[in-house]
């Protein structure tokens, strides 16, 4: 099994900085501090040194302090406080991700997320690279914008105080969870109505042993695919629909009768064009969220500033 980055000791979260003043400056720049940790943690949870160098700054150092989730599920260390270096013969991120997944996913419970096939992990990698590309466009704009980074950044890069570490831990808990069937909210109606049920269809306990697990509503971590709660659910999120749209998107494959906030449906195993339609629209869709892109871009801008 591969080896990830070594842990680092968390620094004193306050570090004698006036975080309140810094956070006030960040708000003045348009940062939504209520959702900042969720937006940034989503960007960080599978990032590597090579991803940061490709999308943001080719000089970003290996000895960094960008936290992420440990993709090695056999390790007791769930959070890494340093984005790991993962060299590859492939210099473009898609090839590097493909190589890494196929070389390490023979045991599907040992890598990235339990009960996910190599194809499903590759789908997630493509989703993340699409997100980083969009964030990088905003990052390039910020490089040309005059910002008092010394004033703003202490709030945004203090991952303990601003709860980024907490959100990464939520993600790590969810990815390591023992599962039987994975459920998503408000799936695309047309995809499900035209999808013929097969032996590998992920419904209830009839799901194949390798399939992605069932997430009870209350057990779903705030970051998770398809789940956001109340005001915390961003309009871009996977599977999100306004309440008045829910009725129009009922699926005949729902695990339980829909009622109120408990609309959950099983996802199909990703094996063919029809199941990909579901995944592309509901699970690993390209994300278009200007607020998330701005928050993550400013976080990365502040991280780069630390090493200049």
Secondary structure, DSSP 8 states (H G I E B T S, - for coil): ------------SSTT--HHHHHHHHHHTT--HHHHHHHHHHHHTT--HHHHHHHT-TT--SS----EE-SBTTSS--EESS------S--SHHHHHHHHHHHH-SSTTSBSSTT--HHHHHHHHHHHHHHHHHHHHHHHHHHTS---HHHHHHHHT-TTTTTHHHHHHHHHHHHT---S--EESS--HHHHHT----TT---GGGS-TTS-----GGGS-TTSTT---GGGS-TTSTT---HHHHGGG--TTBSS---TT---EE---S-SHHHHHHHHHHTS-----HHHHHHHHHHHHHHHHHT-
